[in-house]
Amino acid sequence: MQDKVRVGMIGTSWYSDNIHLNLLKSHPGAVTAAICGRNRARAEEMAQKYSIPNVYTDYSDMIQHGNLDAIVVAVPDDMHYPMTMAALDAGLHVLCEKPLAFNLVQAKEMLAKAESAGVKHMTCFTYRWMPQFRYMQRLVAEGYIGKVYNTSFNYIADYARHTTYQWKWDRQHGLGALGDLGSHMIDMATWIVGDITRVQATLNVRANKPHPEGKPYELSNDVANLSLQFANGAVGSIYATAVANIGDRGQAQQIVLHGEKGTLELESDLATYTVRGLHDDEKALHALPIPEDVLQGVDQSTSTWDQLFKIFTEQPASTRLFIDSILTDKSITPSFYDGVKTQAVIEAVFESDRTGCWVDVEQLANAK
């Protein structure tokens, strides 16, 4: 087994800075050997901050000349495919941000090539590692509400209400609220409830986002509303919006699950979270304390953001888990396989919005 993983970071956003680069710095087995960004000044700023020796503005040059073992891809949605495929051609392990690709064909090719290359691959679905979501998933798996009947998954945010051009709202580069927020909830629904088999959906643009140079462009959705059918017979919905006025809550997630034996509810925002339940003969919903083996030392009195950072820098999660899997040569989840499953639902949503009909996810996923 190797004792160090040489990593190249592609992307210099606030998320690359606060999450991926910090997590790589916190891992004793990781060496951030190179960073790549379109803006060289910004890339050099990050390189200085994290003592990264090599700076590139062309990802192909970094992959070819960086002497790397792995890369992290944290760039606009339309660039995930070419960057990942180039890295896989070079035999590198790849962590790619969600959504995995710009469309399902690309996602399936990325998975097939990664498997063929025999490398480690991860799709970074952040909430998989947060205590409240992990606890809800465990409760459902242990049968707390029995067979799941009805579900609701909501991700509510406000950052597209008053904004100018950003790549995620440009249909040439981003998949909008569906890709940015909805992908998390699709993954949560699949992870907690089971495979999604059919979708009927509508996508909307509620807020204008003018280009700073006045250039016309096709706006991507800032609201996504999905109706779902699951393989196990459950039905449900996903609502993702980036134009909700929710004040200082910033971003919020709400999950409600009704089953044959009871109900589970989760409410979470940037400050706090709560899991509530009711089952068997209980008469009222009540808070369910998250057990220590799920919290793993997380202090719930701190903000959700601070907890997220503690989890990511001290526990085997996200980028650190990716490094662990390389060092130990063990399988990893969520992988590109999970990314493809989410991408298939995203593809079905676009098709349903176009046609106004229910779309069979499996049939779409298996199409040539």
Secondary structure, DSSP 8 states (H G I E B T S, - for coil): --S-EEEEEE--SHHIIIIIIHHHHH-TTEEEEEEE-SSHHHHHHHHHHTT-SEEES-HHHHHHHS--SEEEE-S-GGGHHHHHHHHHHTT-EEEEESSS-SSHHHHHHHHHHHHHHT--EEEE-GGGGSHHHHHHHHHHHTTTT-SEEEEEEEEEE-TTSS----GGGBTTT--HHIIIIIHHHHHHHHHHT--EEEEEEEEE--S----TT-----B--SEEEEEEEETTS-EEEEEEES----GGG-EEEEEEEEESSEEEEEEEESS-EEEEEEETT--S-EE----HHHHTT--TTS-HHHHHHHHHHHSS-HHHHHHHHHHHT---SS-HHHHHHHHHHHHHHHHHHHHSS-EEHHHHHH--
